[in-house]
Amino acid sequence: MSKPIVINDSNFDQTVLQAEMPVLVDFWASWCRPCLMLTPILEELAEEYSGKITFAKLNVDRNPKTASRYRIMSIPTLLLFKKGEPVSHLVGYKPKAELKRDLDTALS
C-alpha cells in the first residue's frame, strides 16, 4: 500500500511547490485524534490516486514555519496544491467518499 511521504519546513518548497503533479498536504499532529483517524483513509487514497496526486504529511508541531505560512489554525487541515498554489482547503475529519469527491472536483 502506498503511504503519504513525510515532509518538513526545509523540503516543503521543493517537494510541494515545485512538484509537477498535484500534492495533497495533510497538516497534522500526533496528539490529534481526528488526524489519526484520517491516516488510514489518506493511505487508501494515496494508493487509489497513485500517479495523479502525491500525498504528503506535515507535522505542525515539528514544522511551525510552514503551518504558519499557510495559516493552519485547526487540524487536520488538507491543502491540495497544483502548480505551487493551494487550490483546495479542507478542515477537519472527512469520510473517504467526501474526500474523493473534493479531490475529483479539484482535479477537474
MINU-897402 format. One record per residue (C-alpha): residue number from 1; residue in one letter; x, y, z. Coordinates in pm, 1 decimal. Layout:
MINU-897402
{n=NUM&res=a&X=X&Y=Y&Z=Z}
...
***
This chain:
MINU-897402
{n=1&res=m&X=0.0&Y=0.0&Z=0.0}
{n=2&res=s&X=122.3&Y=348.8&Z=-86.0}
{n=3&res=k&X=188.7&Y=578.5&Z=206.1}
{n=4&res=p&X=198.6&Y=955.6&Z=212.6}
{n=5&res=i&X=550.7&Y=1097.5&Z=216.9}
{n=6&res=v&X=670.9&Y=1286.1&Z=524.0}
{n=7&res=i&X=771.6&Y=1645.0&Z=454.3}
{n=8&res=n&X=906.0&Y=1928.0&Z=668.1}
{n=9&res=d&X=980.7&Y=2300.6&Z=667.5}
{n=10&res=s&X=1312.2&Y=2253.7&Z=487.2}
{n=11&res=n&X=1186.3&Y=2042.0&Z=194.9}
{n=12&res=f&X=832.1&Y=2180.0&Z=159.5}
{n=13&res=d&X=903.2&Y=2420.0&Z=-128.0}
{n=14&res=q&X=1090.7&Y=2162.6&Z=-334.2}
{n=15&res=t&X=853.3&Y=1873.3&Z=-260.8}
{n=16&res=v&X=522.3&Y=2059.2&Z=-282.5}
{n=17&res=l&X=553.4&Y=2393.9&Z=-456.9}
{n=18&res=q&X=786.6&Y=2271.9&Z=-733.8}
{n=19&res=a&X=608.1&Y=1940.5&Z=-792.0}
{n=20&res=e&X=483.8&Y=1857.2&Z=-1140.1}
{n=21&res=m&X=188.7&Y=1659.3&Z=-1003.8}
{n=22&res=p&X=-72.3&Y=1793.5&Z=-759.2}
{n=23&res=v&X=22.4&Y=1741.4&Z=-393.3}
{n=24&res=l&X=-224.4&Y=1692.4&Z=-107.9}
{n=25&res=v&X=-63.3&Y=1803.0&Z=219.0}
{n=26&res=d&X=-205.0&Y=1672.2&Z=545.9}
{n=27&res=f&X=-123.6&Y=1918.1&Z=825.1}
{n=28&res=w&X=-145.0&Y=1704.3&Z=1139.7}
{n=29&res=a&X=-9.4&Y=1634.4&Z=1490.0}
{n=30&res=s&X=44.7&Y=1309.9&Z=1678.9}
{n=31&res=w&X=-188.4&Y=1413.6&Z=1963.9}
{n=32&res=c&X=-481.4&Y=1490.4&Z=1729.4}
{n=33&res=r&X=-739.8&Y=1207.9&Z=1730.2}
{n=34&res=p&X=-915.9&Y=1316.9&Z=1407.3}
{n=35&res=c&X=-572.8&Y=1333.3&Z=1240.3}
{n=36&res=l&X=-500.8&Y=975.4&Z=1343.3}
{n=37&res=m&X=-843.6&Y=864.0&Z=1221.1}
{n=38&res=l&X=-771.6&Y=1025.4&Z=883.5}
{n=39&res=t&X=-436.3&Y=849.6&Z=833.3}
{n=40&res=p&X=-566.9&Y=513.5&Z=703.3}
{n=41&res=i&X=-809.0&Y=692.7&Z=471.1}
{n=42&res=l&X=-525.9&Y=901.1&Z=324.3}
{n=43&res=e&X=-316.8&Y=585.7&Z=281.5}
{n=44&res=e&X=-600.8&Y=425.4&Z=83.2}
{n=45&res=l&X=-645.6&Y=740.0&Z=-127.0}
{n=46&res=a&X=-269.4&Y=758.6&Z=-190.3}
{n=47&res=e&X=-296.7&Y=412.9&Z=-345.6}
{n=48&res=e&X=-610.1&Y=496.3&Z=-546.0}
{n=49&res=y&X=-472.4&Y=827.1&Z=-678.8}
{n=50&res=s&X=-120.5&Y=694.2&Z=-741.2}
{n=51&res=g&X=22.5&Y=872.6&Z=-1045.2}
{n=52&res=k&X=-233.7&Y=1154.1&Z=-1016.5}
{n=53&res=i&X=-171.3&Y=1309.7&Z=-673.8}
{n=54&res=t&X=122.2&Y=1293.7&Z=-434.9}
{n=55&res=f&X=10.3&Y=1262.6&Z=-72.3}
{n=56&res=a&X=225.8&Y=1424.1&Z=195.4}
{n=57&res=k&X=211.2&Y=1469.3&Z=573.2}
{n=58&res=l&X=349.4&Y=1767.3&Z=763.5}
{n=59&res=n&X=358.8&Y=1756.3&Z=1144.4}
{n=60&res=v&X=259.5&Y=2106.9&Z=1258.6}
{n=61&res=d&X=433.8&Y=2072.2&Z=1596.5}
{n=62&res=r&X=768.5&Y=1995.8&Z=1432.7}
{n=63&res=n&X=723.0&Y=2233.6&Z=1138.1}
{n=64&res=p&X=563.1&Y=2554.8&Z=1265.3}
{n=65&res=k&X=708.3&Y=2772.0&Z=988.4}
{n=66&res=t&X=509.8&Y=2607.4&Z=709.1}
{n=67&res=a&X=197.4&Y=2572.3&Z=923.0}
{n=68&res=s&X=212.0&Y=2943.8&Z=999.7}
{n=69&res=r&X=283.8&Y=3033.0&Z=637.4}
{n=70&res=y&X=-44.8&Y=2871.2&Z=531.7}
{n=71&res=r&X=-235.4&Y=2993.1&Z=839.1}
{n=72&res=i&X=-318.0&Y=2647.1&Z=966.8}
{n=73&res=m&X=-540.4&Y=2714.1&Z=1268.6}
{n=74&res=s&X=-714.5&Y=2376.0&Z=1304.0}
{n=75&res=i&X=-601.4&Y=2023.9&Z=1232.9}
{n=76&res=p&X=-635.3&Y=1812.7&Z=1043.4}
{n=77&res=t&X=-618.3&Y=2051.7&Z=751.3}
{n=78&res=l&X=-572.8&Y=1922.7&Z=398.1}
{n=79&res=l&X=-439.0&Y=2157.8&Z=131.8}
{n=80&res=l&X=-424.8&Y=2047.8&Z=-230.9}
{n=81&res=f&X=-153.9&Y=2225.2&Z=-429.1}
{n=82&res=k&X=-148.7&Y=2246.4&Z=-809.2}
{n=83&res=k&X=144.2&Y=2416.7&Z=-980.1}
{n=84&res=g&X=261.0&Y=2552.9&Z=-644.7}
{n=85&res=e&X=-70.4&Y=2711.6&Z=-546.2}
{n=86&res=p&X=-325.8&Y=2587.6&Z=-293.3}
{n=87&res=v&X=-648.4&Y=2510.7&Z=-480.2}
{n=88&res=s&X=-847.5&Y=2323.6&Z=-215.8}
{n=89&res=h&X=-864.5&Y=2369.4&Z=161.7}
{n=90&res=l&X=-1037.9&Y=2111.4&Z=381.6}
{n=91&res=v&X=-1050.4&Y=2133.2&Z=760.6}
{n=92&res=g&X=-1142.7&Y=1852.9&Z=997.5}
{n=93&res=y&X=-1207.2&Y=1484.2&Z=961.3}
{n=94&res=k&X=-1392.0&Y=1387.1&Z=644.0}
{n=95&res=p&X=-1514.0&Y=1042.7&Z=538.0}
{n=96&res=k&X=-1339.9&Y=883.9&Z=240.3}
{n=97&res=a&X=-1628.8&Y=940.3&Z=-2.1}
{n=98&res=e&X=-1635.1&Y=1312.0&Z=75.6}
{n=99&res=l&X=-1258.3&Y=1342.7&Z=34.4}
{n=100&res=k&X=-1274.4&Y=1161.5&Z=-300.7}
{n=101&res=r&X=-1549.1&Y=1394.8&Z=-422.1}
{n=102&res=d&X=-1345.6&Y=1700.4&Z=-316.8}
{n=103&res=l&X=-1028.0&Y=1565.6&Z=-478.6}
{n=104&res=d&X=-1207.7&Y=1481.0&Z=-803.2}
{n=105&res=t&X=-1362.3&Y=1829.5&Z=-813.9}
{n=106&res=a&X=-1025.1&Y=1995.7&Z=-751.4}
{n=107&res=l&X=-856.3&Y=1786.4&Z=-1018.9}
{n=108&res=s&X=-1113.4&Y=1859.8&Z=-1289.4}
***
